[in-house]
């Protein structure tokens, strides 16, 4: 997949992604909220949107009705972070290592959610192709948190600061 890195308004990408995900959230009875400062990242707009769609769709699909999925942004000298946090069932510690194995659905084949087990794999690979990182943590009974870190573009200089030091 070709990657074309340029200055990208992350809030615009998040807004477009949430507009596409809202019908799914409505069907599941899940609220989606976002907060944080506007941030410009050095990324591929289309690929960042694919990452956001995968992460937010997963968060919505695996959250129960009445819960909230949050998308937060933050920016610092070491990069910009986009956080996606859900109040879903969480993932047992012993399964976390398998999350990024293609086609491994962690035994969810009999569950209510479809999918091939490629969403997180694709999201991580696209993030890494944009010189970023994707980290996931989860606590059973509490939920899951995914953080995408990308180079931030500083308004004063227009220069991208590497996401990895």
C-alpha positions, 0 to 999 in steps of 0.5 A, a space after each residue: 500500500 502506498 503511503 504518502 506522508 504529509 501534514 494531516 489535521 487529525 481532528 478532521 480525520 477523527 470527525 470524518 471517521 466518527 461520522 461513518 461510525 455513528 450509525 454502528 454506535 447508534 445500533 449498539 446503543 453506544 455513545 461516542 465522545 471526543 476531546 483534546 486539542 486540535 493536532 496536526 500529524 505527519 501521516 497519510 490521511 487515508 491510512 490514518 482514517 483506516 486506522 481510526 475506523 478500525 479502532 473505533 469500530 472495534 471499540 463500539 462493536 465490543 462495548 455494551 449498550 449504554 457505555 461510552 467510547 472516547 477518542 482523545 488527542 494530545 500533543 507533545 514534543 515527542 509526538 501526537 497521541 490519539 487515544 481510543 478507550 472503550 468500556 467493553 469486556 476487556 481482554 484477558 492478559 493471556 490473550 493480549 499477545 495474540 491480538 496482532 496475529 492475523 486471523 486470530 479472533 481470540 475464540 470469538 468465532 461463536 460470538 456476536 461480532 463478525 470479522 476476520 481478525 485483521 483489523 488490529 493487525 492492519 491498524 498497527 501495520 499502517 501506523 508503523 508504515 507512517 513511522 508511528 506506534 500503536 499500543 494496546 492495554 486492556 483490563 477485564 471488566 474495565 475496557 480497552 485502551 489503544 494509543 496511536 502515536 505519530 509525528 506531530 507537526 509544530 505550527 511555529 516551525 512546520 517541522 514534523 517531530 518524530 514519534 519515536 525518539 
